[in-house]
Amino acid sequence: MKCKRCQSKAEVQIRHGNSAFCRGCFIFCFQRQVQRAVEKEKMFTRDEEVLVAVSGGKDSLALWDALNDLGYRTTGMHLALGIGSYSHISTQKTEAFADNRGLRLITARLEDDGLAVPTVTANTHRPACAACGTLKRHYFDRLAFEHGFPVLATGHNLDDEAARLLGNVLHWQVRHLGKQRPVLESTHERFVRKVKPLFRLSEYESAVYAFFRGIDYVVAECPNSVGATQLIHKEALNRLEAAMPGTKLSFVQEFLRVGRPAFSGHVDGTPGSCERCGMPAFGSSCAFCRLIREVETKRQRRTSTSTASENH
């Protein structure tokens, strides 16, 4: 098997593209696809400093590595979720990645705010993944705004986008379908532009890139993701991809080209401001503050019960 680009011995085969590459050409092509996505979708310019959300996993670290190698101005942002040894190792690998390359990294620890994911989950009736998602979206948006970044990049890949699209279609979430795209423009003074430069690159391609580049990343899945709906959707799509290579890419690309415009009229309007934190909200309070209110209420009830027991 020969490299499609230079005809030397290939080290990796990309089935959906019916092609194979040597190490050097694969790295070149991966970075070129990232750059094409950035330029074609008008995600950001070279004059803008990009805040890259990094979890310690292969996708976000591969994205940060590629953007840095392409010459973009980047800063990493890591959110330590407080999920035991999984979060501890994730933070260690992210900090080591930044230190080894001399890159700036902003780290926020949910435990410092009393909001570690296990704590929040124990004090609400919400699934861990739902609570975690609400916390991450708030901290990413807030920190990007507070540090003055114009754009936030995430490592969502083709598999993530295809699974999300399948979930939205299965439940006909028309509002979600209307805003599923690789660039979410700012709709509020505290909501910076969000972009997904890996949206055409598969999870497999990110893993190969990370391996070829010597990136040390967290291999284990989050312990809270066991049984998550998105993993079930990914498994179904993997079976289709194995039988028909290119299914995921075609599913996402054709949706963006043909399907999404049909749902553009169903997107939410301009958000207002949360009366508690000032972040974007479609009611009097944002999803994050509603979550925090649940946690505070549960804690107050527990304290009141404990005090009553002691007095009794």
N, C-alpha and C positions, 0 to 999 in steps of 0.2 A: 504494500500500500504506500503510495507516494503523496507527498504534500501537494495540494492543489495549486499552491502559489509558487513554490520554488523547485518542486519535483524531487526534493531530497526525501529521506525516509520519514514517513509520517509517524507521529506519536499519539495522535488522537483522531477519532472519527466522529463527525457530526452528522448523525443520521438524517435529521430533518433538512439539512442542506445538501445531503448526498455528497459530502466532501470530507477530506482529511487534511490534517496540517502537522507540520513539524512544530516543535516548541516555540521557536522564535516567530514563525508566521502566525501561530494561533494567538500569541500575545498581541502581535501587531493588529490582527483582525478584530480581536476582542476590544482593544482600545479604540480602533477605528469605528466600531459600531457604537461605542459609548459617545464618541465625538459627533458622529452623524445624528444620533438621537438628540444630543444637546443642541446642535445647530438647526436641524430640520424642524424640531418642535419649539425652537426659540425658548429654551429653558433658562439660559442665562448667558451673559457675555463674559469675556475675559477680564472686563473691568470690574465685575461684581465678585465679591468674596462669598463663597458658598459654604454654608454650614451643612456638614454631612452627619446625619444621624447614624451612629455606629453602635451595634449591639455586641460586637465581638464575634459574630458569625461570619461565614464566608462571603455572603453577598455584600454586606455593608463595608467590610474591610477591602474586598476586591474593588468596589466602587471608589472608595477613598484612594486606594493605590492607583487606580487608573486615572482618576481626575488629577491627582498630584503629578503623575508621570506625564500627563498631557499638558501640564503647565498651568492648570487652573489654580486660582488662589482658594485654598480650602482651610477650614478649621473643623475638627471633629467634635461631636457632642455625644457623650455616653450617659445613659440613664441607668444607674445601679438600682435594680428593682427590688432587692432584698429577698430574693428567692434562694436562700441558703447557699450551698456550695456552687450551684449553677451560676448565680449572679456574681459570686466572688471570683470564680474562674473567668467569667466573661469580662469583668472589669480588669483583671490582671492582664489578659491577652490584649485587650484594647489599649491599655496604657503602655504595654511593651511595644505594640505596633507603632504608636505615636512616638515613643522615646527613640526607637531604633531609626526612625526616619526624620527625627527633629521636627515633628509636626505639632501644632498647637491642639490641645484637647481640653474641652470643657466637660467636667464630670459633675453630675448632680445625683445625690443619693436620697432616695425616697425615705429611707429610715431616718434621715436627719429631720424630716418633716413629720415623722410619725405615720408615714403612709406607705410602708413596705407592702407589696402586693398581698402577702399572706395576712397581714393585719387588716387591710381593707376588706379582703374577702371574708374574714372571720366576723367582721362587724357589719356586713351587709348580706343580702340574699342573692347577690350577683355571682355568676360564674367567674372564676379567676381570670379567664381570657378577656371577658367583657370589661371587668374592672381595670385590668392591666392596659387594655386598649384606650380606655378613657383617660387614664393617668398619663400614658405616653403622649397622646395627642395634645393634652394640655401643656405638659412640660416642654415638649418640642416647640409648640407654637409660642409659648411664653418666653422661653429662653432665646429663641431666634429673634423675637421682637426686642427683648430687653438688651441683647448684645448688639443690636443694630444691623443684623444680617438681612439682605433683601430677598434671599432665597434659601430654602431648606431642601436638601436632596436626601432621598431615602433609597435603600437597597432593594426595593420591591422588584422581583424579576418576572420573567414571562410566566413561570409556574404560578406565582402569587396572583398575577393579573388574570390568568385563565381560570384559576379556582374561584377567585372573587366574582368574575363574570358569570361562571356557571351557577354559583350560589344566588346571584341577583336574578338570573333568568329563571331558575327553578321556582323562585318565590315572586317573580315579576315585581321586583323592587324598582319601580320605574324612576323614582327620584334618585336612587343610587346609580342606576344605569345612565341617567342623564349626566351625572358628574364623574363617571368613570373614564378617566383620560390621564395621559402621562404628565400633564401640567394643570395644576389648580391655581388659577390666578388669585391674587389678593382681593377679597371682597369686604375687608374691614381694616381699619388703620392698625390693628394689632395682629393681623393675620398675614404672614408673609407668604410669597409664592412657594408652592410645593411642587417638586419635580421628581420623576422616576427614570433616571437615565438607563437603567437596566431592563426596561419593560419589554424589549425584544430579545433579551438574552436569557437562556434557560438556567435553571438551578444547576444543571450538569455543567454548563459552560462556566458558570461562576466558580464551581468547585475545581474544575480543571485549571482555570486561570489562577486561583489561589494556590494550588499545588505547584504549578509551574513558576510562580513568583515567590515561592517559599514563605507564604503567609501562614502564620500559626494562628488558627482560629478555633472557636468552640465547635466541636463536632456534634456533641450531644444535643438533642432537642430539649426545649424547655419542659420540665417535668409536668407543668400544668397543661401542656398541649395534648396529652394522651386523650384520644377520643374526640378531639376538636373537629367540628364540622368541616373546617377548611381542609384538614388532612384527608377526610373522606372524599371530598371533591377532588383533591389532588390525586388520590389513588385511582379514582375513576378515569381521570384524564390521562394518567400514566398508562393505563390499559389501552386506551384509544391511541395514544402516541406510539406505543409499542407495535400495535397492529398497523397504524397509518402514520408514519413519521411526518411531522409538519402540522399535525392537527391543532396543537396548542397555538402555534404562531398564526395559523390561518384564522382560528377562532377569534383571537384578540385583534389581529390586524383588520379583518373584515368587519368586525363589530365597530372598530373605531372609524373605518371608512364608510360603512353603509348603515350600520345599526344605530350607533349613538346619536346621529343627527335626529332620528325619529323621536328620541326621548329628551331632546334639548329643552323642550317647553315644560318639562316636569321638574326642573331643578328648583331648589329653594331660592327665595328672593334674597335681598341684601340683609344680612343679620344685624341685629341691634347689639347693645353692649350688656354684659352681665352686670346686674346691680351690685354684685358682691366683689368680683375680681376685675371687671372691665374688659374681659376677653369676649370674643364674638359669642352671641347667644340668639336663639330664635324664640326665647321667652324672657321672663324676668331674670332667670339664672341659667348659666351654662351647664352642660352635662357634668363637668368636673365638680362644680360647686354643689350640684344636687347629690353627687356621690359623697362628697365630704360631709354634707348635712346628714346623710344617713349614718355615716361613721360616728359623727358627733352625738347624734341622738342615741345611738346604741350605747356609746360610752357613758353618756349622762344617765341613762336608765340603769346601767350596771352599777355606777357609782351610787345612785340613789338607793338601789336595792341593797347594796353592801352596807351603806350607812344605816339604813333601817334595821338591818339584821343585827348590827353591832349595838344599836340603841335598845333593841328589843331584849 
